[in-house]
Amino acid sequence: MAIRMTGLTSGLDTEAIVEALVSAQKMKGTKVQNKLTKSEWTEEIWKGLNTKLYSFYTKELTKFKTQGNYITKKATSSKESVVTATASNNAANGSHSLEIRSLASSQNVTGGKIDATSTVKSLTDLGMTEGTVIQLSTADGKKSTQLEVTDSTTIADFVASCKSIGLNANFDTKQQRFFISSASSGAEQGFSITTGTSTRADADKQIKDLISNATGTDDALYDNYLSAADTIKAKLKATVESSGESMVDAATDILESARDGYDDATVQEKLAKYGITDEEYATFKDAYNAARAVDDADRTLNNNMCDYLAEQQDESGLKEVFESFAASSDSILFRSELSSAYASLKDLNSDQFAELKTLAMNDTATEDDITAAGLTMDQVNNYKLLTQHIDKDAFDTQMEIYAKNEVTGATKLPDGKSQLTVLGLDEIDATGKTESDNISGSGLSIKWANDAVIKLDGAELTGSSNTFTVNGLTLNLTGTTLDKTTGEYEEIQLNVTNDTDTAYKMVKDFVKKYNELVDEMNKLYKADSARGYDPLTDEQKEAMSDDEIEKWETKIKDSLLRRDDTLSGIITVMRSSLQTTTEVDGKKYSLSSFGIRTSSDYTENGKLHIYGDEDDETYSTQTNMLKAALEENPEAVMKTLAEAGQSLYDAMTKKMAKTSLSSALTFYNDKKMKDDQTAYKKQISTLEEKLKDLEDRYYKQFTAMETALTKMQNSSGVFSSYYGSSS
């Protein structure tokens, strides 16, 4: 706000004068601001009331109008320590006999204690034989997996395999035991953990022998060479990385020495250069030349291998360099080609291998046909290459065994025990075993998965859980009815009856919430007038205490819905909609027929009472007609009350339908309120601009007056000075 220096010459209180001159204009803005404030307060009250009405509509009223809520059933058990029961609305009234023969349970395996210290890195460290196959499967046959034990297979790998078929599994490092269980109960949720020997390993060996026989090579010689080469490669790599020499050149240098037989001085010079001992070199040279010596009669050595090595661009490819030199025998080179072809087929299952054979025999098979079968053109070509150079029938037979990957026979330790005993377990077969503890004194405990078995009204029923739903009854089992003294199963009773208490409470809840709404709406509608009360301005609030301000504003807010037409319409439909009559078996009924009536006290404004209800202070001594009717004539109660509820539900649905003035699910004209508030805000902005323009105009006029007075005073001073000096 600008600081004005006014009235200095005239001595007038210019600001007070301007304030008085613009007060009429300012009052216009205050009146519109009051309208905006009242509209916002009214909207706030309506929002709160709308929330309560909609809650009543979706909860108490919806239940009240639903016929099924009046014909509820309840079930009681003569022995709730072993079974509790609930009944749906379609359960038949009467008594039922029940025997509980067994409870459903999950399978639980607690392993014996083992000694898996920090030095134990793998299952073989615990004593399990490498190559053992651990088979895990669920009793229903839906999930299974295999874990082939290698020298790197760990406890964590075994736990992960258990989890992969849906089991709960953990190795407790403090207890040094495995804890394994099925995820849910029921006989089909049991599981087996067994061992065996894979037929795949033998088939793999047979196929490799077929390849070796076809190429005239010896696996042992080839493997010896590569093993000796590993030592040389390590020395070369360490030296070359520090000197910056080409790795290919270094590898070629040593390989040529071994192949071409350089003189001893030259060899010693090279060995010293790369830090290779005489013993390491001798072992390597013997292995290399032994591998080269098994050349097939129809093949010759590749004398251009050095040229090939010189062309290699990947100087880190030591493995490729050494394998290439080993393959300088054509037979070994051909063996590598067949081995690679075989490797491309090793992931195929039985069905895929069968499809591969069919496609390979079909000269008209296209690449699309091969792709559609989940195979590749390389796999088809590799199969053809293999069967051209080795015995096709023998290869197919062994490949079928490999692809099928069967496991046979439980594997044993030298002492005759299962390989699983090193894990604190045993051969665990989920079929046909009884519960057992401390098996073989190892501390292993097995609790097998079982189904629940009951006998209801003489019929034996089984289930995978301890909850049965049958003929409208839900039974929750917590124990059996076995009498340990007699060894017989006790027969207990389940009784199903109409649940009048639940239906009565539902009606009572409806009446209570209905009365709360009727009471609140009538208070708002019949509130005292607040004529003469307007929202306080900032100046007025400064002169009042907080308590005085609150009382003033509450007085206004309480009166905002006084005689409101929208509110009146809601009150009217809530009262009139319940005044319906329903005919049942030729007789007419209404709410009052069952003791649900309004009071003779007109000041209650239509609140409902349940005559005879113990919580009703006015009518608790009357006969409770509603309870009696629910017991004796539930159909009449159901149809009459539900129809009245539907009538009110439909009326409220219509009241909160979307219109041009209101949104959907809204009982008041929220759109109109928002439009009014927007208009008020625009009007206030316009009036504030006019007020400012008017103030500026008055101040300009007073400023001009002050300027004129100043000039007059200055002129008067000059004349006074002139005449004063003349005299």
N, C-alpha and C positions, 0 to 999 in steps of 0.2 A: 504494500500500500504506500502510495506517495505521501511525503510529509508536506503539508500545506502551511505556509506562513501567511495568515490572513488577519484582517482587522487591525493592522499595525497603525494605519493612519486614522481610520474611522473610529476605532475603539469598539467596533461591533463584534459579537461572538458569531462570526460568519458560519462556522461549522454547525452550530446549533440551529441557526436560521435555515441553512440548506437542509439539515436533517428534517426539520419541520415541514419544509416545502415539498420534500420527496416522500414523506411518510405515507401518503395515500397510495403512491405507486409501489412503495415497499410492502404495504399491506396486501396488495394483490399477489405478490410473490409468496408471502407467508401463507395466504389462504390455499394456494395451489400446493405448497410444500406440505401443509397439513393433510390435504387430500392424499398426497403420495404416501405419507407416513401411515395414515389410517389404512390405505390399501395394502401396504406391505404387512402391517400387523394382521389385517383380516386374512391375507393369504397364509400367513404363518399359522393362524388358528385353524383354518380349513385344512392345511396339510396334516396337522396333528389329528384332526377328526377323521380325515379321509383314511389315514393309516389304520385307525381303530376300526372303522367301518369295513375296510377291505379285509382286515385280519379276521373279523367276525364272519364275513362272507365266505372266506376260504377255509376256515377252521370249524368253529362251532356250528354255523348254519349248514355247511356242506355235510357234516356228520349227521345233523338233525334230519336232513331231507333224504338220507340214504337208507332205504328199507332194510338192507342187510344188517345195519347196526342195531336193530331192535330184536333180531333173532340170533343173539350170540349164545354160544355154548361154553360150558366149563367142564373140565375133567378133573377128578380127584383120584389119588392113588392111596390104597390102603397101606402102602409101605414106601413112603417118599424117600427113605434112605437109599433105596436101590433104583427107583424110577419116579420121575415127575412127568406129568402129562398135561397137554393143552389140547383143546378141541376147536376145530374150525366150525363155521356155521352149518356145514353139511354133515357133521358127525351125527350119528344116530343116538338118540337118548337111550340109556339103559346101562346094564352092567356087563363088563367083559373080564374074562379070566386071563391071567398072564403068568408065564414062567420065563425067567431069564436064565438061560443055560450057559452062555459065555459072553464075554465082552469082546469087542473088536480091539485089536492092538496092532501096533507097528512092530516090525522086526528090529531088534536091538542086539548088536554084537559089541561086547566089551573084550578087547584083546588081552592076552596075557602080557605080563611085564617083560620088556626086552631091554637090551643094553645098547641103545642107539646114542652113543657118546658123540662128542664133537668130531672125533676122528673118523666116524662112519660117514662116508660120502655117498654110498650107493647101496642098493639091496644086495649086491654081491659081496659087499663088505660084511653084511650081516650073515652071509653064508648061503644065499640063494644062488643056484646054478645059472650061469649065463645061458640064455636061450630058452629058459622056462617061460611059458606063456601063461599069464594070469587072466582067467576069463571071469568077467563080471556080467551078470544079467538079472533082470527083474523076473519075478515069478509069472507075470502075465505075458512074458515074451516080447513085450513092445520095445524094450531098450536093452542093448548089450554092447559090450566093448571088450577089447583085448589089449593087454599090455605085455609086450615081449621084453623080457629082462635082458638088458645089456650091462656092460660094466659102468655105464653112466646113469642107469635108471635109479631114481632117488625115492625116498619116502614121499616127497611132495608129488612126484609123478603118480604114485599109487593112489594118494588121496584125490588128486585131480581126476583120475580114471573113475573112482567111486562117484564123485560129484557129477561126472559127465552123463551118468545114467539116472540122475535125480536123487541120489542118496545124500544123506547128511554124513559127512566124514571129517574126522579130525585126528591128528596125532598129538596127544598131550605130552609135551616134552618133560613136564614135571613128573607125571605119573608113568611116563615111558610106555604108554598103551595107545592102541587105536580104539576110537569110539565111532562106530558106524551104525546108522539106523536108516530105515525107510522114512520117506517124507510124510506119509500118511498111513492110516490103519487099513486093515483088511488083508485077507489071505493073498490076494493078487498083488499086494504091495510088497511081498517078501522078495528076497534076493539071494543069489548064490554067488559064492566066490570060490572058484576051483582053479586047479592048474593042469597043464598038459604040455605036450610037445607038438609044435606046429609041423605039419607035413610040408609046409612051404620051404623050409630050410633044405630038406632033402631034394625037393624038386628043383630048387635053385642050383644045387650042386650038380644034379644030373644034366641040366641044360648047359651049364658051364663046361662040363665034360664033353658034351656033344660038340660045342664050339671049338674046344681045344683039339679034339680028334680031327675035326674038319680042317684045321689050319696048321696042324703039325707043331703046335707050341706046347710048352709045359708051364702050367700056372706057377709052380713053385719057383722055377728059374726066373720067370718074369717078375714075380713078387720080390725075390731076393735082390734082383737088380734095383728095383725102385726103393727098397729099404736102404740099400747101401748108398744110393744116390741122395737120399735125404740128408745123410751126414755131409756129403760133399757140398750139396746146395747150401747148407747152413754156413759152411766156411766161406764159400764163394760170396755169398750175399753180404756177410760181415765185412769182408775185405773190399769188395767192389763199392759198397755204400760209402766207405771212408775215402777211397781213392778216386771215385768218379768214373772209373772204367766201365765200359759197356758190359752188362751182365751176360748178354749173348756171346760176346767175345770171350769172356772168362770161361763160360760153360763149354764153348767150342774148343777152347785151348785144352782143357782137361780131357774132354771126350776124345779128341783127336789123339792125344797121348795114349789113352787106353786102347784105342782102336788100331792105330798105326805103329805102335811100338817104338817110340823115339828112344834115342840112346839115353843111358842112365843119367849122364850129366845134364842133358836137357830136361829130363823129367824132374830131377832133383831141384833144378832152378825154378821150375813151374810150381812144384809143391811148396817150396820155401816162399815163393811170391804170394801164394794164397793161404799159407798157414795150415796145409794139409799134411798129416803125418804119413810115414811110409806104410804103416799098418792100415790106415784108413784107405789109402790109395790102392793097396794090394787087394783089399776086400772088394772094393768097388770094381777094379779092373777084372778080377776073376768072375764076378757076378755078371758084368757087362758082356764079356766074351762068351760066357756060358749061354747067355740068352741069345747071342748072335749065332751060336754054333748049331742051333736046332732049326736051321733053315730048310724049308721044303725043297726037294730035289728039282722041282719045276720052277723055282723062283730064285732070283739073284739079289745080292745086296744092292741097295740104292747108294751108288758111289757119289751122288750129287748132294748128299745130306748137308755138307758144309755150305754149299751154295744156298740151300734152303734156309739154313740158320742165319746166314748173313742178311737174308731178306726180311727177317723178323723185325717188326717195328716196336713191339711191346718188350722193352728191355727188362720188365719185371717178370716176364713169363718164364722163369726157370723151370717150372714143372713141365711146361709144354716142350721146352728145349730137350730136357732129359728123356721125356717119353718119346719124342721124335727120334732121338738117337737110338733108343731101345727098339724102335720100330724100323730101324734101317734094315732089319730082316723083313722081307716082304710078307713072310708068313705071320710075323708078329703084327705088322701093319694091318693085314687082313683080319687078324684076330680082334684087333681094336675096333674095326669097322663092324664086325658081327656082334661084339659085346655092346657097342653103342646101340645097335638095332634092337637087341634084346632089352636093354635098359629102358627103351621108349615104350615097351609093352608091359612093364612090371606093375603099373598102377591099375591095370584093367581088372575088373571083376569077371565072374564067370559069364554073365550075360553079355558083357561087352566083348569078351574074347570070342564067344560063339558068333556074335555079329561080325566081328573082324574076319573070321574064317570065311563066312558066307560072302562078304563083300570082296575079299581077295580072290575068290573063285569066280566071281561074276565080272566078266570082261566089260560089261556094259554099265557097270556102276559108275555114277558120276561123283564129282567132288561134293555136290549138294547132298547126294545120298549118304555119303560118308559123314558129312557134318551133321546131318539129321540124326545119325545114329550115335552122336556124341564122340566120334572118332576123328582122326586127322589123316590126311593123305600120306604124311610121313609114316604113320603107324602101319598103314596098309602096305606101303612100299617096303618098309623094314621087315614085315612078316614075309613078304614074297622073297626078299633077299635071304632071310634065314632058311626058309624051307627049300630054297634052291641049292644050298650048300651043305645042309645037314639033314639027317633023317626026319622027314616031315611027320610021320606017324609018331615017332618017339618024342619029337619036340611038342606036338599037339597034346600028347598024353601028359607030359610033365608040366606043360603050361596050364592045362586045365586043373591039375592038382594045385599048382602055384596060385592060380586065380581064385580057386575055391577057398583056399586058406583054412583048412580044417585043423582042429586041434584034437589030438587023441591022447587018451590015458593020463591019469594023474602022475605027475613027476615026483619022484621020491628022493630023499637024501640017502646017503650011505647007510644010515641006521634004520631005513625003512619008513621014516616019518615023512609027512607031506612037506614040500618046499615051503608052504605057508607057515609052518611052525616057527621059522626064523623071524616072522613078523608077529608072533604071539597069536597067530590064527590057526586055522586048519581047513581041510576041504569042507566048505560050507555049502550044502545042497538044500535049497528051500523046500524040496519035496519030501514028505514022509518022515520028518524027524520030530522028535519030541523035545520039549524044553530041557536044557541042560546047563549045569553050572560047573565051573572048574574042570573042564574037559581034560582028561589025561593028567590032572594035577598041574596044568600049566597056568591056571587062573583065567582061561578063556571062558566067557559066559555068553550063551546065546538064548535070546528070547524070541521065539518064532512069531511071525505075523499071523493073526487069526481074524476070522469074521465073527461078528456078533450073531448069536443064535437065540431066538425067542420062540415061545409057543403061545400064540394069541388065539383064544377061543378054540384051542385044539389044533390049530394049523401052525406048522413049524415054518418060521421065516428066518432068512439070513440077510446080513447086510455088512458092508465094509466099514461102517461107522457105528457109533453108539447112539445115533439118533435115527429113529424109524418114523416114517410118515405113512400111515395106513388107515384107510377108511375114515378119513377126517381127523384122525388122532395123530399127534406128534409125541413120541415117547423119547425121553432123554434118559438113557441108562447110565447108572453109576456103580452098579454092583450086580451080582447074580443072586438068585433065590435058592441057592443050594443050602440045604440044611446039613451041616457037617456032622451032626450027631447021627442022623438017619441015612445020610448019603442020598436022600431024595430031594427033588426040586419042589420048593413050596409054591403053591398057587396063590397069587395075590389078586385083588380086585381093582378094576378101574371103573369109575362111575361117571357117566356123561349126563348132564342136566342143562336146562336153560339157564343162562347166566343173566338173571334179571338185574343184578346189582350193577353190572357194567352198562346195560341199557339205561337204567335209572340215572346213573351218574352222568351219562352223556346228555340226557334231557335236562338234568339239573345244571350242568355247565352251560348249556344253551340259554336257559332262563336267566342265569346269573349274568352272563355277558350281555344279553339282550337288555336287561334292566339297567345295567351300567350305561349303555349307550343311550337309552331312552332318557335316563336321568340327566346325563350330561347335555344332550341336545335340548331338552326342555329348559334347563338352566340358562343355556345360551340364548334360546329363543325368547324367554320371558325375563331376561335380565332387566335391571333398572336402567332408566334412561341416563345418559351422560350429557344431556343438553347443557351447553355452556362450557363444556370441557373440550379444549383443543390441545393437541400436542404442544409441549413447551418449547419455546425458543431457547437459544443458548443464553440470552440475557436473563430470561426467566429462571432457568436452571441455576444460574450463578447465585440467585437470591434465595434458593431453597436448599434444604438438607436432602441427603440421599433418600432417607425414609419418606420424606414428603413427595419427592419426585416419583418414587416407586408407587406410592398409593395413588397419585394423580394418574399415572399412566395405566395402572391396573384398572382403575375406574373406567377409563376409555376402552381398554381392550375387552373387558367383560361385556361391554354393551354393543360391540361391533356387529354381532349376529342377531341383535334384538329385532324381532319381527322380520327376519330374513326369509324371503319367499322360497329360496332353494332349500333352506333348512326345514321350513314348514312342510315342503313336499316330501322330504325324506321321512319326517316324523309320521306323516299321514300314511304313507305306504307301509311303513313298518307295523303300524297298528292294524290297518285294514286288511293287509295281506294274510294275516293269521286267522281272520274270521271266516274260515272256510268250513264246509261240511262235507263229510265223506260217507258214502253208503257202503256198508259191509253186511252181506247176508240179509239184505232188505231192511237194515236198520241204519239210521243216520247218526253220525258221530261228529263231534267237534272237540276242540281242546278242552272245553269245559266239561265234556263228558268224562274226562279222566282227571278232573280236579285241577286243571291248569287254567286259572282264571285271573281277571283283574280285580283290584280291590274296589270296594264301594267308596273309598276315600278318593275324591276327584283330584286332590292335590298330588297324588302319585302319578298322574298323567299317563295312565295306561300300563304301568309296570305289572309284570306277571307274578303270580304266586302258585306254588304247588301245594295244594291243600294237604295238610297232614305231614309235610316235610319237617323233620326235627329241627332244621336250622331256620325255619321261617318263624320269626317272633310273633307274627300276628295270627297265623293259621296252623301252627304246629299241633294244636289239640284236635283238629279236624281228622276225619277218616282219610287215610292215604289211598285215594282211588287209583292213582297211577301205579303204585306197586302191586295192588291187587289185580289190576287189569293186565299188567305184564306177566303175571303168573297164570291168570285164568283165560285171558283173551288176547294173547300177544299179536295175533294177526290184525285185530281191529286197531290196536294201539299203533302198530307199524304203519298201516295204510293211512290212518287219520293224521298222525303227526308228520309223516313223511310228505303227505300231500300239502299240508299247511306250510311245511318248510320249503317245498318246491315253489309254492305260490310266492313266498317272501323272497326266495332266491331269484325268481324270474323278475320280480319287481325291482330288486336291487340291481340286477344285471341291466335292466332298461335305464335305471337312473344314472348308471355310470358309463353309458354308451358314449361313444365319440360323437361330438357335434361340432358345429362351427364355433361354438363358444367354449367347449371343453375337450380335453384329451380323453382317450380311452382309459377305462378303469379309474375315472375321476368323478366324484360326486358333485363338484362345484365348478364354476366357470373359470377355470384357471387361465385359459387362453385370453378371455376378456380382461381379466385382471392384469395380465402381462401387457396387453395392448394399452389399457388405461394408464399403467405405470410409465410406459414409454412415452405416451402423450403428455403426462404430467411433467416428466423430465424435460421434454422439449419446450413445454410452455414455461417452465421455471427458467430455462436457459435464455429464452427470448425476453422474459420479464427482467432478468438480471442485466441483460444488455441495455434494455430501455432505461432501467434505473441508473446505470452508469452514465449513459448519455445525458440523462436529465441532470444528474449531479454535476457533470462536467460543464453543462450549459450554465447552471446557476453559479458555479464557481468562476466561470469566465466573466459573467456579468458583474459579480462582486469585485473581481480583480480590476475590471475596467473602472468601476466606481472608485476603488482605492487609488488607482493611478491618477484619475481626474482630481481627487481631493488633494493628492500630494502636489500636483502642479499648481492648484489654487493656493495651497499654503506657501509654496515657494514664491509665487507671484506676490502674495500679500506681504511676505517678508521683505521683498525688494522695495515695495512702496513704503513700507514702514521705515525701512532703513533710510530711504531717500528723504522722506519728510522729516525724519528725526535729525538728520545731519544738517538740513536747511535751517531748522530752527536754532 
